[in-house]
């Protein structure tokens, strides 16, 4: 669980998840372009790659390699652990 909270603590990583939630299966280049154009975040590819690594370590992002390209996918399953721990009381 600590990895999930660490991953979600950073604003850029939350934005990356927002972008993957909107359009799954993006490459590093596509994610970088969306961060720059929609959110005015000018991170280097290395920085974005490190953010993706943290998200992947927390199992919030999974990847699939096809030839030269690596595609990133949002995995919502770890977030359900948070909901199970603190369910809503309606």
Gaussian input, Z-matrix of N, CA and C with variables (Angstrom, degrees):
# hf/3-21g

backbone

0 1
 N
 C     1     B1
 C     2     B2     1     A1
 N     3     B3     2     A2     1     D1
 C     4     B4     3     A3     2     D2
 C     5     B5     4     A4     3     D3
 N     6     B6     5     A5     4     D4
 C     7     B7     6     A6     5     D5
 C     8     B8     7     A7     6     D6
 N     9     B9     8     A8     7     D7
 C    10    B10     9     A9     8     D8
 C    11    B11    10    A10     9     D9
 N    12    B12    11    A11    10    D10
 C    13    B13    12    A12    11    D11
 C    14    B14    13    A13    12    D12
 N    15    B15    14    A14    13    D13
 C    16    B16    15    A15    14    D14
 C    17    B17    16    A16    15    D15
 N    18    B18    17    A17    16    D16
 C    19    B19    18    A18    17    D17
 C    20    B20    19    A19    18    D18
 N    21    B21    20    A20    19    D19
 C    22    B22    21    A21    20    D20
 C    23    B23    22    A22    21    D21
 N    24    B24    23    A23    22    D22
 C    25    B25    24    A24    23    D23
 C    26    B26    25    A25    24    D24
 N    27    B27    26    A26    25    D25
 C    28    B28    27    A27    26    D26
 C    29    B29    28    A28    27    D27
 N    30    B30    29    A29    28    D28
 C    31    B31    30    A30    29    D29
 C    32    B32    31    A31    30    D30
 N    33    B33    32    A32    31    D31
 C    34    B34    33    A33    32    D32
 C    35    B35    34    A34    33    D33
 N    36    B36    35    A35    34    D34
 C    37    B37    36    A36    35    D35
 C    38    B38    37    A37    36    D36
 N    39    B39    38    A38    37    D37
 C    40    B40    39    A39    38    D38
 C    41    B41    40    A40    39    D39
 N    42    B42    41    A41    40    D40
 C    43    B43    42    A42    41    D41
 C    44    B44    43    A43    42    D42
 N    45    B45    44    A44    43    D43
 C    46    B46    45    A45    44    D44
 C    47    B47    46    A46    45    D45
 N    48    B48    47    A47    46    D46
 C    49    B49    48    A48    47    D47
 C    50    B50    49    A49    48    D48
 N    51    B51    50    A50    49    D49
 C    52    B52    51    A51    50    D50
 C    53    B53    52    A52    51    D51
 N    54    B54    53    A53    52    D52
 C    55    B55    54    A54    53    D53
 C    56    B56    55    A55    54    D54
 N    57    B57    56    A56    55    D55
 C    58    B58    57    A57    56    D56
 C    59    B59    58    A58    57    D57
 N    60    B60    59    A59    58    D58
 C    61    B61    60    A60    59    D59
 C    62    B62    61    A61    60    D60
 N    63    B63    62    A62    61    D61
 C    64    B64    63    A63    62    D62
 C    65    B65    64    A64    63    D63
 N    66    B66    65    A65    64    D64
 C    67    B67    66    A66    65    D65
 C    68    B68    67    A67    66    D66
 N    69    B69    68    A68    67    D67
 C    70    B70    69    A69    68    D68
 C    71    B71    70    A70    69    D69
 N    72    B72    71    A71    70    D70
 C    73    B73    72    A72    71    D71
 C    74    B74    73    A73    72    D72
 N    75    B75    74    A74    73    D73
 C    76    B76    75    A75    74    D74
 C    77    B77    76    A76    75    D75
 N    78    B78    77    A77    76    D76
 C    79    B79    78    A78    77    D77
 C    80    B80    79    A79    78    D78
 N    81    B81    80    A80    79    D79
 C    82    B82    81    A81    80    D80
 C    83    B83    82    A82    81    D81
 N    84    B84    83    A83    82    D82
 C    85    B85    84    A84    83    D83
 C    86    B86    85    A85    84    D84
 N    87    B87    86    A86    85    D85
 C    88    B88    87    A87    86    D86
 C    89    B89    88    A88    87    D87
 N    90    B90    89    A89    88    D88
 C    91    B91    90    A90    89    D89
 C    92    B92    91    A91    90    D90
 N    93    B93    92    A92    91    D91
 C    94    B94    93    A93    92    D92
 C    95    B95    94    A94    93    D93
 N    96    B96    95    A95    94    D94
 C    97    B97    96    A96    95    D95
 C    98    B98    97    A97    96    D96
 N    99    B99    98    A98    97    D97
 C   100   B100    99    A99    98    D98
 C   101   B101   100   A100    99    D99
 N   102   B102   101   A101   100   D100
 C   103   B103   102   A102   101   D101
 C   104   B104   103   A103   102   D102
 N   105   B105   104   A104   103   D103
 C   106   B106   105   A105   104   D104
 C   107   B107   106   A106   105   D105
 N   108   B108   107   A107   106   D106
 C   109   B109   108   A108   107   D107
 C   110   B110   109   A109   108   D108
 N   111   B111   110   A110   109   D109
 C   112   B112   111   A111   110   D110
 C   113   B113   112   A112   111   D111
 N   114   B114   113   A113   112   D112
 C   115   B115   114   A114   113   D113
 C   116   B116   115   A115   114   D114
 N   117   B117   116   A116   115   D115
 C   118   B118   117   A117   116   D116
 C   119   B119   118   A118   117   D117
 N   120   B120   119   A119   118   D118
 C   121   B121   120   A120   119   D119
 C   122   B122   121   A121   120   D120
 N   123   B123   122   A122   121   D121
 C   124   B124   123   A123   122   D122
 C   125   B125   124   A124   123   D123
 N   126   B126   125   A125   124   D124
 C   127   B127   126   A126   125   D125
 C   128   B128   127   A127   126   D126
 N   129   B129   128   A128   127   D127
 C   130   B130   129   A129   128   D128
 C   131   B131   130   A130   129   D129
 N   132   B132   131   A131   130   D130
 C   133   B133   132   A132   131   D131
 C   134   B134   133   A133   132   D132
 N   135   B135   134   A134   133   D133
 C   136   B136   135   A135   134   D134
 C   137   B137   136   A136   135   D135
 N   138   B138   137   A137   136   D136
 C   139   B139   138   A138   137   D137
 C   140   B140   139   A139   138   D138
 N   141   B141   140   A140   139   D139
 C   142   B142   141   A141   140   D140
 C   143   B143   142   A142   141   D141
 N   144   B144   143   A143   142   D142
 C   145   B145   144   A144   143   D143
 C   146   B146   145   A145   144   D144
 N   147   B147   146   A146   145   D145
 C   148   B148   147   A147   146   D146
 C   149   B149   148   A148   147   D147
 N   150   B150   149   A149   148   D148
 C   151   B151   150   A150   149   D149
 C   152   B152   151   A151   150   D150
 N   153   B153   152   A152   151   D151
 C   154   B154   153   A153   152   D152
 C   155   B155   154   A154   153   D153
 N   156   B156   155   A155   154   D154
 C   157   B157   156   A156   155   D155
 C   158   B158   157   A157   156   D156
 N   159   B159   158   A158   157   D157
 C   160   B160   159   A159   158   D158
 C   161   B161   160   A160   159   D159
 N   162   B162   161   A161   160   D160
 C   163   B163   162   A162   161   D161
 C   164   B164   163   A163   162   D162
 N   165   B165   164   A164   163   D163
 C   166   B166   165   A165   164   D164
 C   167   B167   166   A166   165   D165
 N   168   B168   167   A167   166   D166
 C   169   B169   168   A168   167   D167
 C   170   B170   169   A169   168   D168
 N   171   B171   170   A170   169   D169
 C   172   B172   171   A171   170   D170
 C   173   B173   172   A172   171   D171
 N   174   B174   173   A173   172   D172
 C   175   B175   174   A174   173   D173
 C   176   B176   175   A175   174   D174
 N   177   B177   176   A176   175   D175
 C   178   B178   177   A177   176   D176
 C   179   B179   178   A178   177   D177
 N   180   B180   179   A179   178   D178
 C   181   B181   180   A180   179   D179
 C   182   B182   181   A181   180   D180
 N   183   B183   182   A182   181   D181
 C   184   B184   183   A183   182   D182
 C   185   B185   184   A184   183   D183
 N   186   B186   185   A185   184   D184
 C   187   B187   186   A186   185   D185
 C   188   B188   187   A187   186   D186
 N   189   B189   188   A188   187   D187
 C   190   B190   189   A189   188   D188
 C   191   B191   190   A190   189   D189
 N   192   B192   191   A191   190   D190
 C   193   B193   192   A192   191   D191
 C   194   B194   193   A193   192   D192
 N   195   B195   194   A194   193   D193
 C   196   B196   195   A195   194   D194
 C   197   B197   196   A196   195   D195
 N   198   B198   197   A197   196   D196
 C   199   B199   198   A198   197   D197
 C   200   B200   199   A199   198   D198
 N   201   B201   200   A200   199   D199
 C   202   B202   201   A201   200   D200
 C   203   B203   202   A202   201   D201
 N   204   B204   203   A203   202   D202
 C   205   B205   204   A204   203   D203
 C   206   B206   205   A205   204   D204
 N   207   B207   206   A206   205   D205
 C   208   B208   207   A207   206   D206
 C   209   B209   208   A208   207   D207
 N   210   B210   209   A209   208   D208
 C   211   B211   210   A210   209   D209
 C   212   B212   211   A211   210   D210
 N   213   B213   212   A212   211   D211
 C   214   B214   213   A213   212   D212
 C   215   B215   214   A214   213   D213
 N   216   B216   215   A215   214   D214
 C   217   B217   216   A216   215   D215
 C   218   B218   217   A217   216   D216
 N   219   B219   218   A218   217   D217
 C   220   B220   219   A219   218   D218
 C   221   B221   220   A220   219   D219
 N   222   B222   221   A221   220   D220
 C   223   B223   222   A222   221   D221
 C   224   B224   223   A223   222   D222
 N   225   B225   224   A224   223   D223
 C   226   B226   225   A225   224   D224
 C   227   B227   226   A226   225   D225
 N   228   B228   227   A227   226   D226
 C   229   B229   228   A228   227   D227
 C   230   B230   229   A229   228   D228
 N   231   B231   230   A230   229   D229
 C   232   B232   231   A231   230   D230
 C   233   B233   232   A232   231   D231
 N   234   B234   233   A233   232   D232
 C   235   B235   234   A234   233   D233
 C   236   B236   235   A235   234   D234
 N   237   B237   236   A236   235   D235
 C   238   B238   237   A237   236   D236
 C   239   B239   238   A238   237   D237
 N   240   B240   239   A239   238   D238
 C   241   B241   240   A240   239   D239
 C   242   B242   241   A241   240   D240
 N   243   B243   242   A242   241   D241
 C   244   B244   243   A243   242   D242
 C   245   B245   244   A244   243   D243
 N   246   B246   245   A245   244   D244
 C   247   B247   246   A246   245   D245
 C   248   B248   247   A247   246   D246
 N   249   B249   248   A248   247   D247
 C   250   B250   249   A249   248   D248
 C   251   B251   250   A250   249   D249
 N   252   B252   251   A251   250   D250
 C   253   B253   252   A252   251   D251
 C   254   B254   253   A253   252   D252
 N   255   B255   254   A254   253   D253
 C   256   B256   255   A255   254   D254
 C   257   B257   256   A256   255   D255
 N   258   B258   257   A257   256   D256
 C   259   B259   258   A258   257   D257
 C   260   B260   259   A259   258   D258
 N   261   B261   260   A260   259   D259
 C   262   B262   261   A261   260   D260
 C   263   B263   262   A262   261   D261
 N   264   B264   263   A263   262   D262
 C   265   B265   264   A264   263   D263
 C   266   B266   265   A265   264   D264
 N   267   B267   266   A266   265   D265
 C   268   B268   267   A267   266   D266
 C   269   B269   268   A268   267   D267

   B1=1.4521
   B2=1.5275
   B3=1.3188
   B4=1.4669
   B5=1.5259
   B6=1.3419
   B7=1.4710
   B8=1.5212
   B9=1.3177
   B10=1.4666
   B11=1.5248
   B12=1.3318
   B13=1.4640
   B14=1.5203
   B15=1.3267
   B16=1.4681
   B17=1.5320
   B18=1.3171
   B19=1.4695
   B20=1.5199
   B21=1.3149
   B22=1.4588
   B23=1.5274
   B24=1.3267
   B25=1.4655
   B26=1.5231
   B27=1.3130
   B28=1.4564
   B29=1.5273
   B30=1.3171
   B31=1.4679
   B32=1.5295
   B33=1.3251
   B34=1.4647
   B35=1.5217
   B36=1.3261
   B37=1.4640
   B38=1.5269
   B39=1.3224
   B40=1.4770
   B41=1.5266
   B42=1.3277
   B43=1.4668
   B44=1.5278
   B45=1.3286
   B46=1.4633
   B47=1.5299
   B48=1.3278
   B49=1.4684
   B50=1.5257
   B51=1.3350
   B52=1.4671
   B53=1.5277
   B54=1.3186
   B55=1.4629
   B56=1.5246
   B57=1.3264
   B58=1.4624
   B59=1.5267
   B60=1.3265
   B61=1.4650
   B62=1.5264
   B63=1.3163
   B64=1.4668
   B65=1.5308
   B66=1.3391
   B67=1.4733
   B68=1.5188
   B69=1.3233
   B70=1.4639
   B71=1.5279
   B72=1.3209
   B73=1.4495
   B74=1.5105
   B75=1.3285
   B76=1.4650
   B77=1.5239
   B78=1.3215
   B79=1.4577
   B80=1.5259
   B81=1.3175
   B82=1.4630
   B83=1.5263
   B84=1.3269
   B85=1.4578
   B86=1.5269
   B87=1.3346
   B88=1.4642
   B89=1.5290
   B90=1.3132
   B91=1.4670
   B92=1.5277
   B93=1.3228
   B94=1.4661
   B95=1.5123
   B96=1.3235
   B97=1.4689
   B98=1.5197
   B99=1.3261
   B100=1.4651
   B101=1.5310
   B102=1.3281
   B103=1.4696
   B104=1.5203
   B105=1.3259
   B106=1.4687
   B107=1.5199
   B108=1.3205
   B109=1.4667
   B110=1.5260
   B111=1.3110
   B112=1.4672
   B113=1.5223
   B114=1.3348
   B115=1.4726
   B116=1.5258
   B117=1.3321
   B118=1.4661
   B119=1.5310
   B120=1.3334
   B121=1.4625
   B122=1.5231
   B123=1.3063
   B124=1.4621
   B125=1.5249
   B126=1.3122
   B127=1.4652
   B128=1.5246
   B129=1.3180
   B130=1.4593
   B131=1.5205
   B132=1.3323
   B133=1.4641
   B134=1.5206
   B135=1.3282
   B136=1.4637
   B137=1.5315
   B138=1.3229
   B139=1.4623
   B140=1.5324
   B141=1.3244
   B142=1.4715
   B143=1.5241
   B144=1.3281
   B145=1.4554
   B146=1.5260
   B147=1.3215
   B148=1.4672
   B149=1.5196
   B150=1.3301
   B151=1.4667
   B152=1.5266
   B153=1.3230
   B154=1.4593
   B155=1.5280
   B156=1.3182
   B157=1.4650
   B158=1.5181
   B159=1.3329
   B160=1.4711
   B161=1.5301
   B162=1.3329
   B163=1.4689
   B164=1.5219
   B165=1.3152
   B166=1.4666
   B167=1.5297
   B168=1.3324
   B169=1.4765
   B170=1.5270
   B171=1.3236
   B172=1.4729
   B173=1.5311
   B174=1.3166
   B175=1.4752
   B176=1.5182
   B177=1.3178
   B178=1.4639
   B179=1.5219
   B180=1.3184
   B181=1.4609
   B182=1.5219
   B183=1.3149
   B184=1.4605
   B185=1.5215
   B186=1.3203
   B187=1.4547
   B188=1.5231
   B189=1.3258
   B190=1.4597
   B191=1.5244
   B192=1.3059
   B193=1.4577
   B194=1.5251
   B195=1.3258
   B196=1.4635
   B197=1.5158
   B198=1.3166
   B199=1.4572
   B200=1.5172
   B201=1.3158
   B202=1.4668
   B203=1.5121
   B204=1.3142
   B205=1.4616
   B206=1.5196
   B207=1.3152
   B208=1.4612
   B209=1.5224
   B210=1.3109
   B211=1.4588
   B212=1.5253
   B213=1.3292
   B214=1.4655
   B215=1.5163
   B216=1.3463
   B217=1.4562
   B218=1.5251
   B219=1.3281
   B220=1.4647
   B221=1.5227
   B222=1.3240
   B223=1.4649
   B224=1.5281
   B225=1.3183
   B226=1.4650
   B227=1.5286
   B228=1.3089
   B229=1.4665
   B230=1.5319
   B231=1.3412
   B232=1.4702
   B233=1.5349
   B234=1.3216
   B235=1.4641
   B236=1.5226
   B237=1.3175
   B238=1.4662
   B239=1.5251
   B240=1.3414
   B241=1.4703
   B242=1.5233
   B243=1.3102
   B244=1.4677
   B245=1.5241
   B246=1.3189
   B247=1.4574
   B248=1.5283
   B249=1.3253
   B250=1.4756
   B251=1.5224
   B252=1.3304
   B253=1.4556
   B254=1.5153
   B255=1.3302
   B256=1.4616
   B257=1.5245
   B258=1.3197
   B259=1.4703
   B260=1.5232
   B261=1.3267
   B262=1.4662
   B263=1.5166
   B264=1.3023
   B265=1.4701
   B266=1.5058
   B267=1.3106
   B268=1.4696
   B269=1.5065
   A1=112.48
   A2=116.80
   A3=119.25
   A4=111.41
   A5=116.94
   A6=120.29
   A7=111.40
   A8=116.16
   A9=120.56
   A10=109.80
   A11=116.71
   A12=120.26
   A13=111.31
   A14=116.99
   A15=120.47
   A16=109.87
   A17=115.99
   A18=119.97
   A19=111.31
   A20=116.98
   A21=121.14
   A22=113.41
   A23=117.30
   A24=120.84
   A25=112.47
   A26=117.45
   A27=121.04
   A28=110.95
   A29=116.97
   A30=122.86
   A31=112.18
   A32=117.33
   A33=120.22
   A34=110.97
   A35=116.94
   A36=119.49
   A37=111.19
   A38=117.03
   A39=119.23
   A40=110.58
   A41=117.09
   A42=120.75
   A43=110.02
   A44=117.60
   A45=120.41
   A46=109.73
   A47=117.22
   A48=120.12
   A49=110.96
   A50=117.16
   A51=120.40
   A52=110.22
   A53=116.26
   A54=120.42
   A55=111.84
   A56=116.90
   A57=119.44
   A58=111.41
   A59=117.20
   A60=120.13
   A61=109.80
   A62=116.47
   A63=121.08
   A64=111.51
   A65=116.04
   A66=120.38
   A67=108.72
   A68=115.83
   A69=122.83
   A70=111.17
   A71=116.56
   A72=121.92
   A73=114.76
   A74=116.72
   A75=120.82
   A76=111.00
   A77=115.15
   A78=121.34
   A79=109.05
   A80=115.87
   A81=121.58
   A82=110.28
   A83=116.99
   A84=121.29
   A85=111.13
   A86=117.44
   A87=120.99
   A88=111.14
   A89=116.68
   A90=120.10
   A91=109.88
   A92=116.91
   A93=120.81
   A94=112.04
   A95=116.90
   A96=120.80
   A97=110.95
   A98=117.40
   A99=120.50
   A100=111.20
   A101=116.92
   A102=119.60
   A103=110.28
   A104=116.31
   A105=120.53
   A106=111.65
   A107=117.55
   A108=119.79
   A109=113.14
   A110=118.64
   A111=120.74
   A112=114.09
   A113=116.22
   A114=119.27
   A115=113.54
   A116=116.63
   A117=122.37
   A118=111.94
   A119=116.63
   A120=121.93
   A121=107.94
   A122=116.07
   A123=119.93
   A124=109.32
   A125=115.77
   A126=121.38
   A127=109.20
   A128=116.09
   A129=119.97
   A130=109.06
   A131=115.80
   A132=119.31
   A133=110.48
   A134=116.19
   A135=120.30
   A136=110.54
   A137=117.69
   A138=121.48
   A139=110.65
   A140=116.69
   A141=120.42
   A142=109.28
   A143=116.76
   A144=121.22
   A145=110.95
   A146=117.22
   A147=120.80
   A148=110.65
   A149=117.56
   A150=120.70
   A151=110.40
   A152=116.56
   A153=120.64
   A154=110.72
   A155=117.54
   A156=121.72
   A157=111.84
   A158=116.31
   A159=120.46
   A160=109.65
   A161=116.24
   A162=120.07
   A163=111.31
   A164=116.21
   A165=120.27
   A166=110.67
   A167=117.42
   A168=121.13
   A169=111.42
   A170=116.54
   A171=121.63
   A172=111.35
   A173=116.63
   A174=123.45
   A175=113.18
   A176=117.32
   A177=120.96
   A178=111.39
   A179=116.80
   A180=122.23
   A181=107.93
   A182=115.46
   A183=120.93
   A184=107.12
   A185=116.15
   A186=119.83
   A187=110.56
   A188=113.94
   A189=121.62
   A190=106.91
   A191=115.66
   A192=120.26
   A193=109.01
   A194=114.56
   A195=122.28
   A196=107.48
   A197=116.04
   A198=120.22
   A199=110.97
   A200=116.22
   A201=121.10
   A202=113.16
   A203=117.91
   A204=121.38
   A205=112.19
   A206=114.48
   A207=121.88
   A208=106.51
   A209=115.96
   A210=122.39
   A211=109.94
   A212=115.67
   A213=122.55
   A214=109.85
   A215=115.15
   A216=122.32
   A217=109.99
   A218=115.89
   A219=122.83
   A220=108.56
   A221=116.20
   A222=122.48
   A223=108.05
   A224=117.03
   A225=121.79
   A226=113.66
   A227=118.13
   A228=121.99
   A229=113.30
   A230=120.01
   A231=118.50
   A232=113.34
   A233=117.15
   A234=119.53
   A235=111.38
   A236=117.20
   A237=119.46
   A238=110.98
   A239=116.81
   A240=120.11
   A241=110.89
   A242=116.61
   A243=120.96
   A244=109.49
   A245=115.66
   A246=120.34
   A247=111.77
   A248=116.99
   A249=119.54
   A250=111.00
   A251=116.21
   A252=119.28
   A253=111.85
   A254=115.85
   A255=120.41
   A256=109.45
   A257=117.20
   A258=119.18
   A259=111.14
   A260=114.56
   A261=120.35
   A262=109.57
   A263=115.35
   A264=120.64
   A265=106.90
   A266=115.15
   A267=120.19
   A268=111.62
   D1=-33.95
   D2=-177.86
   D3=-60.12
   D4=-36.31
   D5=178.79
   D6=-62.85
   D7=-36.54
   D8=-179.87
   D9=-65.20
   D10=-47.14
   D11=-179.48
   D12=-65.17
   D13=-39.41
   D14=177.51
   D15=-62.14
   D16=-43.71
   D17=-179.14
   D18=-64.04
   D19=-40.94
   D20=-177.30
   D21=-78.83
   D22=-13.37
   D23=-177.31
   D24=-69.79
   D25=-22.91
   D26=-176.00
   D27=-94.39
   D28=130.40
   D29=-178.00
   D30=-60.03
   D31=-43.09
   D32=-178.99
   D33=-62.77
   D34=-40.75
   D35=179.16
   D36=-66.30
   D37=-36.78
   D38=176.04
   D39=-64.17
   D40=-39.13
   D41=178.23
   D42=-66.19
   D43=-40.14
   D44=177.03
   D45=-59.42
   D46=-43.90
   D47=177.81
   D48=-63.70
   D49=-39.50
   D50=176.70
   D51=-58.85
   D52=-43.88
   D53=-179.43
   D54=-66.69
   D55=-39.56
   D56=176.97
   D57=-70.19
   D58=-31.86
   D59=176.57
   D60=-66.31
   D61=-35.10
   D62=179.51
   D63=-75.01
   D64=-40.26
   D65=-179.50
   D66=-147.92
   D67=99.99
   D68=-177.37
   D69=-74.45
   D70=160.55
   D71=174.37
   D72=77.77
   D73=41.09
   D74=-178.76
   D75=-97.78
   D76=151.76
   D77=173.59
   D78=-84.52
   D79=169.09
   D80=176.75
   D81=-57.58
   D82=-42.83
   D83=179.46
   D84=-61.09
   D85=-44.71
   D86=-179.60
   D87=-64.49
   D88=-42.45
   D89=178.86
   D90=-61.88
   D91=-45.19
   D92=178.76
   D93=-60.48
   D94=-41.84
   D95=179.63
   D96=-64.76
   D97=-40.99
   D98=179.66
   D99=-68.44
   D100=-37.98
   D101=177.56
   D102=-62.63
   D103=-41.32
   D104=-178.60
   D105=-71.32
   D106=-46.18
   D107=-173.87
   D108=-77.78
   D109=-40.21
   D110=-175.98
   D111=-90.79
   D112=-27.86
   D113=-172.20
   D114=-122.95
   D115=2.76
   D116=-179.30
   D117=52.59
   D118=36.48
   D119=175.68
   D120=-101.56
   D121=114.13
   D122=-177.98
   D123=-103.32
   D124=74.03
   D125=177.65
   D126=-92.25
   D127=150.51
   D128=175.45
   D129=-72.81
   D130=162.22
   D131=176.38
   D132=-60.97
   D133=-36.12
   D134=179.15
   D135=-63.48
   D136=-42.88
   D137=179.72
   D138=-64.84
   D139=-43.66
   D140=179.10
   D141=-64.35
   D142=-40.47
   D143=178.06
   D144=-61.17
   D145=-39.19
   D146=177.58
   D147=-66.72
   D148=-40.87
   D149=176.07
   D150=-61.17
   D151=-43.42
   D152=178.61
   D153=-63.60
   D154=-34.97
   D155=176.85
   D156=-62.60
   D157=-42.81
   D158=177.79
   D159=-63.81
   D160=-43.35
   D161=178.80
   D162=-64.65
   D163=-37.28
   D164=178.44
   D165=-69.04
   D166=-40.26
   D167=177.21
   D168=-60.78
   D169=-31.67
   D170=178.58
   D171=-87.07
   D172=3.53
   D173=-179.08
   D174=64.08
   D175=19.68
   D176=177.00
   D177=-85.32
   D178=-18.09
   D179=177.63
   D180=-131.01
   D181=135.12
   D182=172.26
   D183=-117.18
   D184=161.05
   D185=-176.84
   D186=-130.62
   D187=157.94
   D188=173.82
   D189=-140.86
   D190=129.33
   D191=-179.89
   D192=-98.94
   D193=132.71
   D194=174.75
   D195=-132.45
   D196=104.40
   D197=-177.28
   D198=62.39
   D199=-124.95
   D200=-179.90
   D201=-82.01
   D202=-9.43
   D203=-172.34
   D204=-104.32
   D205=144.24
   D206=176.25
   D207=-119.52
   D208=120.60
   D209=-177.54
   D210=-100.76
   D211=140.25
   D212=-176.56
   D213=-111.90
   D214=137.56
   D215=-176.77
   D216=-130.60
   D217=138.85
   D218=179.09
   D219=-78.90
   D220=125.20
   D221=176.34
   D222=-108.80
   D223=107.02
   D224=-176.40
   D225=-80.44
   D226=-11.50
   D227=-174.55
   D228=-53.35
   D229=-47.38
   D230=-179.87
   D231=-59.60
   D232=-27.93
   D233=179.47
   D234=-68.70
   D235=-26.37
   D236=178.43
   D237=-67.16
   D238=-24.56
   D239=175.77
   D240=-61.86
   D241=-37.86
   D242=178.41
   D243=-63.99
   D244=-44.51
   D245=-179.79
   D246=-64.82
   D247=-36.81
   D248=177.63
   D249=-67.72
   D250=-35.87
   D251=-178.84
   D252=-70.25
   D253=-40.24
   D254=-179.12
   D255=-128.00
   D256=72.96
   D257=-178.55
   D258=-67.16
   D259=154.12
   D260=176.62
   D261=-69.62
   D262=141.38
   D263=176.79
   D264=-112.59
   D265=99.65
   D266=-178.71
   D267=-94.82

